[in-house]
Amino acid sequence: MAVSGRSAGSAHSGSIAPIRLMHLITDLDVGGAEIMLAKLVGMMDPRRFSTSIVSMLPLGPIANELTAQSFTVQSLGMSRGIPDLRGLLRLVRLLRKGRIEVLQTWLYHADLLGLVAARLARVPRLAWNLRCSDMEFSRYSRLSAALPRLLAHISGSPDVVLVNSEAGLRVHERLGYHPRRWEVVPNGFDTERFRPDLAAAGRLRGELGWLSESFIIALPARFDPMKGHAIFLAAARRFAAEHQDARFVLVGRDVESANAPLRALVEGTGHAEKIALLGERHDMPAILAGVDIVTLSSSFGEGFPNVLGEAMACAVPVVSTAVGDAAQIVGSTGVVVPARDATAMAGAWSRLYELGREGRAAIGAGARQRIIASYALPAVVARYEKIYDELAKAQDQDGLAVTASPL
């Protein structure tokens, strides 16, 4: 399966060829890593980088976004949790055919597959990308639990290991990761796409049939053990008992009434009529800008949660559990509470509720300025570009050749 990137055109003066860069990711569903990948390649300079994108699994929604940006995206046709020699061989062919100079892999499974394929295809430079922190692997498959420790043993193989949070770096060091080079590059945010929208509140309440005075708290998160839906809904039960105008919006993959375990949690609050399950949406800027508080209720595993930066860019106050780099991201522009503590979460909501609309607006304005100052997308993309430039230059200095012959 051929994979081609957006046309690079001529580089700077027309005499310097663009760096041939491939991104390999487990899948292109809607998740933090996938969203960051789409933002990154969409803003990288095509004169300097000829970019290819490969998904191990069948293509998901993010592939459509990449295609809309004139990228051609292909899948290796692998199945989740099933080793596939054919997928490996397809990847090796793509690497050789594209004469790839730098392979960037995202997430554990892609890190392992990419390492093997890069060796077989003689790709000069390899970078891994870690996106999580303290995962509770006992909640997932045996393969998922064993993989990080295997990767730790061979983590000196890639040229650089990127990680999106200080918390993630510390966790992986404890696992035994020992790369030649660490690079901490946080997530970046498009502050033009995610921005305040004064009309969003009315539109959202109208869509849901709620009164304009409704006080809406949102949880944007796929249904997954790490995301803490049970804790959020336990906090919702407490908060709704004291605030008649309270309403709750849950949005994300598998967050819908057909999800029986989630529906049981909602009904268990005693306030199901105040809770909307919106499923997966593609108008997240409008949803975030239309609520009063955005919450991250994760119990473990987060590195740099995208939802915090997106909500803050929309000038919406956030309440987050103390996971990953959440406290560092939020600073004084929101409230951070202990993980798995529904009482503390409900209390944080109450403090923000009592500030009134003007008080929350002031906090939200400060949150947006914090994102612009520290996590704006152009600066983060420039960090990635610099790393890839350095890898390519190191390849030139080593005088390594790329094998271009097919398997």
N, C-alpha and C positions, 0 to 999 in steps of 0.2 A: 504494500500500500504506500503510495508516494505521499509525501508531506511537503508542501511548499509554503514558504512564508510570504508575507506581503513584499511586493517588489521594492528592492532597496534603492534602485536608481544608482547614481554615481555618488561616491563618497567625497566629502568636502571639496577637494580640488579636482576630482574626477580621476585621480591617479592611485588612490588608496582603496583597495577592495574592502567591502564591509565584512565584519566578523561573522562567520557562519555559526549561529547559536541555535541550539535546540532545547526546548523545554519539554520534559517528560513528567507527567503527573498521573496519579492513580486514576482519577476520573475528572469529568468536567461538569459535575453536578453543582448545585448552589451551596457553596461552603466557603469558609474564610480563605483557605489557600487558593481555591479556584478563582474567587473574586479578585484576590490580590494579583494573581497571575494575569488575569484579563486587564486589570488596570495598568500593570507594569508594561506589558508588551504593547498596549495601545498608546503609551506615551513615549516609548523608547524611540530614539532617532533612527529612522530607517536608512539613513545614509551611512550610519556607522554599524548597523546590525541587520543582518539578513536572518529573520527569525522563523523557526519552524516549531510547531506545537503538536505533541503526540499524547493521546490519552491511552492508558492501558486498557480501560474498560470502554464499553459502548458510550457514544457521545451523549452528554447531558445538556441542560439549558445554556450553560456558559459557552458552549461551542457556537450557539447561535449569535451571541454577542461578538465573539471573535470573528465569525464569518462576516458579520455586518461591518467589521473594521477592515475587511478585505484580506483577512487571513484565511488560508486553507488549513483545516484541522482534520486529522485522521485518527482513527482508533486502531489499536493492535488487535482488537477483537477478543480480548481475554475475558474470563469470567471471574467474578469476585471469589477469592479464597481458594482458587484452583490453579496450581502450578501449570504452566503452559509453555512447553519448549517452542511451539510455533510462534508464540508472541515474542519470545526472545529473538528468534531468528528474523522475524519481521523487523524488529527494532535494529538489529545489526545491519540489515540491508539498508534501512533508511539512513542510518548514520554514515555508512560507506557511500551511498549514492549522493547524499548531501554534502559529503566531505566536511562533516561537522568539526569545528575547531573547539567549541566549548559546549559541553552538555550540562544543563542545569536540571536536576531532578528535584521533585517536590513530594514530600511525605515518605514514610518508611518503605513502603512496597516499591515505589519508584526508585528510591535510593539504592535498594538491593539490585533490582533489575538493571538499572542504569549502570551500576558498577561493573556487572558481568558483561553487559553489551559493550560498554566503552572499552573494556580490555580486549574483547574479541575484534572490535572494529578499529582498534588502535586510535581512539579519539584522544587528542593530546591533553585536554583539560576537562576535569570533572568537578562540579560543585553540587553539594547536597544542600537541601533546604528543610530545616526543622520548624514546625509550626505549633507545637504543643509544649506542655510542661509536664506536670505530675499526673499522667494518665493512670487510672485504676484499671489495669489490664485484665484483672480478674472478671470484669464485666463484659469482656469481648472474647473472641475466639482464641484458641491456644496458639495459633500461628501469629496472630496480632500481638499476643503477650510475649512470645519468644523473640520476635523479630528485632525489637530495639536492642536487646542484649547481644544478639548476633551482630548487629550493625556496630555496636560499641567496640567489639573486638577488631573490626576491620575499618574503623573510622579514621585511621591514618592514611587510608588509600586515596580519598578525594583530595584535590588541591586545596579546597576550602570548604568549610561547613558554615552555611549561613543559618541564623536563627533569628526569629522575629521578636524575642523578648529576653530580658536578663534572667527571668525566672526559668525559661526554657534552657538557657545555657547552663545554669546551676544544676538543674535536674539531670541533664544529659551528662554533665561532668560526673555526677554521683553514679550514673549508670556505667561509667567507664569510658565515655567518649574521649578520645585523645587526638583530635585532628591536628594537622600541620598548622592550620590557621583557622581561628574563629572570626566570624564577622557578625555583629549584632546589627540588623537592619530592621527597624520597626515597620509596621504597616503604614501606608500613606493614604490620604483621603482627598477626594475630589471635592473641594469646598465650593465649587460652582454647581455641581449636581446636588450635593447635600448642603442645603442652605435653608434659612428661615423662610416660611411660606405662611403668611397670615391667613390665607384663605383655606389652608389645608384642614384646620380644625372643623370648620363648618361642613366641608365636603365629607369628611370621615363620619361625623355624627349623623349627617343626612343619609349616608349610605347604610349605616347600621340602625337607623330609626331611633336614635337616642336624642335626648334633649340637649340643647346647646350648652346648658349648664353642667353637663356630665363631666366628671373628672376622670380622665382615661389614663390608665397605666398599661404600658405595653411590654410584652416579652417577645422579642424577635429571636427565635431559636428553633432549629429543627428538633424533632422529638428524638432524644438520645439520652442515655443514662447520665452523661456529663452535664446536661443543660439544666437540670434541677427543676423540672416542671412541677413536681410534687411540692417542693419547698415554696415556689412562687404561689401556687394555688392555696397552700396552707396560710401564707401571708395574706392572700386575697380574702380568704374567709374572715380573718381577724379585722382587716381594714374595712371590708364591706359592712361588717356588723356595727361599725362606729361611724360610717360615712355613707349616708343614703344615696349620695350622688356618685358613688364610686362605680366605675366600669373598667373592664379589663379586655385587652386585645392580645391574643396570642397568634403569631404568624410564623410560618416556616414549614419545611417539608414534613409531611405526616401530621401536621397540627390541624386536624379536621375531625368532625363528628364521627366519621367512619372508624376512627382509631379508638377501639373499645377501651384499652387501658387509660388513655387520656380522658375519654368521655366519663369514665368512672371517677377519675380525680375531680373533674369539673362538677359532676353531680354531688360529690362528697362535700363540696364547699357549702351547699345549701343556697347558693346564689347563682345557679347556672344561667338564669335569665340576664345576668349582668356580665356574662363572659362570652366573647365572640371568638370563635376559632376560624381564622381566615385562610388557613392552608398556606401554600407557597404563593407569594405575590411578586410582581415585577415592578411595582410602584413604591418601593420602600422609602424613597425620599419624601413622598407625600404622606405616607403613613406615619413615619417618624416625626415629621414636622407638625402633624395633626394631633399629637397626644400631649399630655401634661408631664408625664415622667416615662422614661425608658429604663427598663431593668435588665440587668444580667444576673441570672440566678444560678449560674454554674457552680457545681460542687468541686470540680477538679478539672485538670487537663488543659485549661486555657493557657495560651501564651500571650498573645496580643489580640484581644477580642475586637473584631471589626465593628461590632454593633455599638460599642462605646464611642469610638471615634465618629461614626456616622451620625449618631444621635447628637453628640456634642457639636458637630459641624452644623446641624440643624438648629442649634441654640436651644436644645431641650435638656433640662436637668436629668442626670442619671443617678440611679442607685445600683451599685454593683457589689457582688460578693468579692471577698479578698482572694482572688485567684489570679495566677499569672502576674502580669504587670499592671493589673487594673488600678491599683492605688497610685502608681506612677503616672498613668495616663490621665486619671481623673483629677489628681491634685486636690485643690480646694474648690473645684467647680462642680462637685457632686458629693454623694455620700457612699462610703465603702463600709460594708458590714461583714461580719464573719460568715463563712460558707455554712450552709445547712442550718441557718438560724432564722426561721420564719418570723419569730417575734421581733428580732432586730430589723428585719426587712420591712415589716409592717410599720414599725416605729419610725424608720427613715422616711417612708412614704408620708407618714403623718406630719413629720417636721417640715417637709417640703410643702405639703398641703396647707399648713398653717401660715406659711410665708405669704400666701396670696399670689395672685397673678403677677403683680409687679415684682415681688421678691423673686419668684421663679424666673421671670424674664431677665432679671439682673444676673442671676446665676447662669442662665443659658447663654447670655451674651459673653460672659467670661469664659464659658466652656468653648464657644466657637473660636474666640481669639486664641485660646490655648492650642486648639488643633491647627489653626493657621500658622501659629508661631513655631510649633514643634513637630507637626506630623503632616504637613502639606505634601501632596503627592509628587510634585515636581522635584522636591529635594530628595525624597526617598528614591525615586527613579534614578536620579543622578548618582546616588550611592551604588545602586546595582550596576549602572553603566560603567562606573569607575572600576568596580571589581572585575567585570568582564573584560574591560580594556587591559587591566593588569594581567589577567590570565592569558589573554591572547599575546601580549608582549612577551611574557615569560616563555610561551611556546616558541615564538620567533627566535628568542635568544638561545633556546635549547636546540634549535635547528631540527625540530621534530617534523616528520612528514605525515600526512593523512592518507590512509589507504582508501582509494577510490574504487577499487574493483568490487563487483557484486559477489555475493556468496555463490 
